[in-house]
Amino acid sequence: MAPHSVKYQGVIQSIGFLVPEFLAHGILIFFGETAPEELRDTALVHNGTQLVSELAAGDYLKFSPPSGTEHEQPQSFRLTAVGESANANLAELGHVVIHFDGATTAKLPGAVSVEPALEALPTLGTTFEFSYENDSLLMG
């Protein structure tokens, strides 16, 4: 695998009871630990805090299940579009809306589109990371 540089990373701490309803529409909503109570029902709340560099189309989103869950495999997705306020929201609030639709234009300013579709909801303790695959490191 090509070396990669992590742009943002967190571990899922709680999963709101309405999250599966959004997943049925190909949407996951992430919020940092400062999320207000009324938004937690719809979100995956995580402990990520630092956006190292801005997300861009062509980056990757990866879900890595917690150790000890042999039946779950890591899942990777390629970012196809990043809304104009997605980076600011992620940096300030740990908030981003992921659309698993492969769109080349984000549906909302705070949204990120990825492909392929998500098959299964990430579980508690799953690490998610946005990263950039740096193929240029292999050339030298």
C-alpha positions as CSV (number, residue, x, y, z in Angstrom):
1,M,0.0,0.0,0.0
2,A,1.2,3.5,-0.8
3,P,2.3,5.6,2.1
4,H,-0.4,7.9,3.3
5,S,-0.7,11.0,5.3
6,V,-3.6,11.3,7.8
7,K,-5.6,14.5,7.6
8,Y,-8.1,13.8,10.3
9,Q,-8.8,10.9,12.6
10,G,-11.2,9.9,15.4
11,V,-12.8,7.0,17.2
12,I,-16.5,6.6,17.2
13,Q,-17.7,7.0,20.8
14,S,-21.5,6.8,20.3
15,I,-24.0,6.1,17.6
16,G,-27.4,7.9,17.7
17,F,-30.5,5.8,17.4
18,L,-31.6,7.6,14.2
19,V,-28.3,6.9,12.4
20,P,-29.5,3.8,10.6
21,E,-32.4,5.8,9.1
22,F,-29.9,8.2,7.5
23,L,-27.7,5.3,6.4
24,A,-30.7,3.9,4.4
25,H,-30.4,7.1,2.3
26,G,-26.7,6.8,2.0
27,I,-25.8,9.4,4.6
28,L,-23.7,9.4,7.7
29,I,-23.4,12.4,10.0
30,F,-20.4,12.9,12.2
31,F,-20.0,15.2,15.2
32,G,-17.2,15.8,17.7
33,E,-17.7,15.3,21.4
34,T,-19.0,18.9,21.8
35,A,-22.2,18.0,19.8
36,P,-25.4,19.4,21.4
37,E,-27.6,16.7,22.9
38,E,-30.4,17.3,20.3
39,L,-28.0,16.4,17.4
40,R,-26.6,13.2,19.0
41,D,-29.5,11.1,18.0
42,T,-28.7,11.6,14.3
43,A,-24.9,11.3,14.5
44,L,-21.8,9.3,15.0
45,V,-20.1,11.2,17.8
46,H,-16.3,10.9,17.8
47,N,-13.2,12.1,19.7
48,G,-11.3,13.6,16.7
49,T,-10.1,17.1,17.2
50,Q,-7.5,18.2,14.7
51,L,-7.8,18.7,10.9
52,V,-4.1,18.5,9.9
53,S,-4.8,19.5,6.3
54,E,-7.9,20.2,4.2
55,L,-9.9,17.4,2.7
56,A,-10.0,17.3,-1.1
57,A,-11.5,15.1,-3.8
58,G,-9.2,12.1,-4.4
59,D,-8.5,11.7,-0.6
60,Y,-9.7,8.5,1.2
61,L,-12.0,7.8,4.1
62,K,-11.2,4.6,6.0
63,F,-13.1,2.8,8.7
64,S,-11.0,0.4,10.9
65,P,-13.0,-1.7,13.3
66,P,-11.7,-2.1,16.8
67,S,-9.4,-5.0,17.5
68,G,-11.1,-8.2,18.5
69,T,-13.8,-7.9,15.8
70,E,-12.5,-10.5,13.3
71,H,-15.8,-10.6,11.3
72,E,-15.5,-6.9,10.5
73,Q,-13.1,-5.7,7.7
74,P,-11.7,-2.2,7.2
75,Q,-13.7,-0.3,4.6
76,S,-12.2,2.4,2.4
77,F,-13.9,5.1,0.3
78,R,-12.6,7.6,-2.1
79,L,-13.7,11.3,-1.8
80,T,-15.4,12.5,-5.0
81,A,-16.5,16.0,-3.8
82,V,-15.9,18.3,-0.8
83,G,-18.4,21.0,0.0
84,E,-17.1,24.6,0.5
85,S,-17.6,24.6,4.3
86,A,-16.9,20.9,5.0
87,N,-13.3,21.6,6.1
88,A,-14.2,24.5,8.4
89,N,-17.0,22.4,10.0
90,L,-14.7,19.5,10.5
91,A,-12.0,21.6,12.0
92,E,-14.3,23.6,14.4
93,L,-16.9,21.1,15.3
94,G,-15.7,17.7,14.2
95,H,-18.8,17.8,12.0
96,V,-19.1,16.4,8.5
97,V,-22.0,14.9,6.5
98,I,-20.8,12.0,4.3
99,H,-22.9,11.1,1.2
100,F,-22.1,7.7,-0.2
101,D,-23.2,8.7,-3.6
102,G,-20.0,9.2,-5.7
103,A,-21.2,12.7,-6.7
104,T,-18.7,15.1,-8.3
105,T,-20.4,18.1,-6.7
106,A,-21.3,18.1,-3.0
107,K,-25.0,18.3,-2.3
108,L,-24.5,20.8,0.6
109,P,-21.7,23.1,1.6
110,G,-20.9,21.0,4.7
111,A,-21.1,17.7,2.8
112,V,-18.5,15.3,1.4
113,S,-19.4,12.7,-1.3
114,V,-17.6,9.4,-1.4
115,E,-17.7,6.1,-3.4
116,P,-18.5,3.2,-3.2
117,A,-21.7,2.8,-1.2
118,L,-21.5,1.9,2.5
119,E,-22.4,-1.7,3.1
120,A,-22.6,-1.8,6.9
121,L,-22.8,0.8,9.7
122,P,-19.4,1.3,11.5
123,T,-19.5,0.0,15.1
124,L,-18.6,1.6,18.4
125,G,-14.9,1.9,18.8
126,T,-14.3,2.1,15.0
127,T,-11.5,4.4,14.0
128,F,-12.2,6.6,11.0
129,E,-9.6,8.6,9.1
130,F,-9.4,10.9,6.2
131,S,-6.1,10.5,4.4
132,Y,-4.1,11.3,1.3
133,E,-2.4,8.5,-0.6
134,N,1.0,9.8,-1.4
135,D,2.2,7.8,-4.5
136,S,5.0,10.4,-5.1
137,L,6.9,8.9,-2.1
138,L,7.3,5.7,-4.0
139,M,9.1,7.4,-6.9
140,G,12.2,8.5,-5.0
